[in-house]
């Protein structure tokens, strides 16, 4: 967290500045008016109140500085241990408890930020960072239209999308339990194919918190990566379907195939790396690729392959036992390599290893499920519990029936 170390200087300057002789009729610009109000409030605040504020602010800043130093050291240790585990696995060495940080992340317990007697929020003294734009479905559709003159073919009903998903998932090797329970966990058991993180029909006025959409909550980067890696397969599947069609239906499918080929070319124009795919995903043209997750033909393949990629990754690493839905969700949630680290951990270690070992600091602090269930054993247990409960919801039952 950025410390506001210049607040004491601003308070002092405000106290020394003379009050301008102006009124609302003088047509002050907003920043001048704000400065005038600040000076007026400073003159109204007693010297004792300002002095007390400066003292408590100094104590708060010192507390935050101490906490940030502890937190930085902790998360640096997490990263260092992770690098060490990766190195040991490359050398086919056994990973032990010593390869993990076994303490929980530090929690700030110092004084709270004091109220500013000037009435101005402390954060206003620092320039605010521009908020990253989070596209919603309407933005994805517009991008697809702008860049490819194409609109995803939406399902007539949600059951149609579920049936398409179930057919492809089964043919590709996913089990009903894996697909349904991951869906139940990610969407609460009633999610639609276009459900976006942070948005739901029962939360009016809610805002999107990420680009995650659908049954497995794919991010824009996931869509770009899957189109790059699996796009040729998707084209092959659609081409086979087109051969059995005729008339306008076939023409529509052939147009979709042509658009998909262009998207594959874009996704493959950069190295097959998450960071490169993320750069594309953060652009309107990348949003257009993400619109494919809404299409009744391509969307189910994207959703299924998000999970299949994890299943195949585990097999290539020598993990032959079928993944439980909770284990698969750990890989879906944290990434294949990190998730497999948890999955392959002996049961006796799961109770001792903090879940923080498998997250970046920012992701951990934004994820109340991981921070509240702060060991591997607890995180897997709460995942199973939520899957059990949400699998009884109508949407999950409908998806199960589609298999």
Secondary structure, DSSP 8 states (H G I E B T S, - for coil): ----TTHHHHHHHHHHS------GGG---HHHHHHHHHHHHHHHS-HHHHHHHHHHHHHHHHHHHHHHHHHHHHHHHHHHHHHHHHHHHHTT----GGGS--S------S------TT---GGGGS----------HHHHHHHHHHHHS------SSHHHHHHHHHHHHHHHT--HHHHHHHHHHHHTT---TT-BTT--TTSTT----SS-BTTTTB-HHHHHHHHHHHHHHHHHHHHHHHHT--HHHHHHHHHHHHHHHHHHHHHTTS-S-HHHHHHHHTSHHHHHHHGGGGSTTHHHHHHHHHHHHHHHHHHHTT--S---HHHHHHHHHH-HHHHHHHHTS-HHHHTTSBGGGGS-HHHHHH-HHHHHS-BHHHHHHHHHHHHHHHTTSHHHHHHHHH-
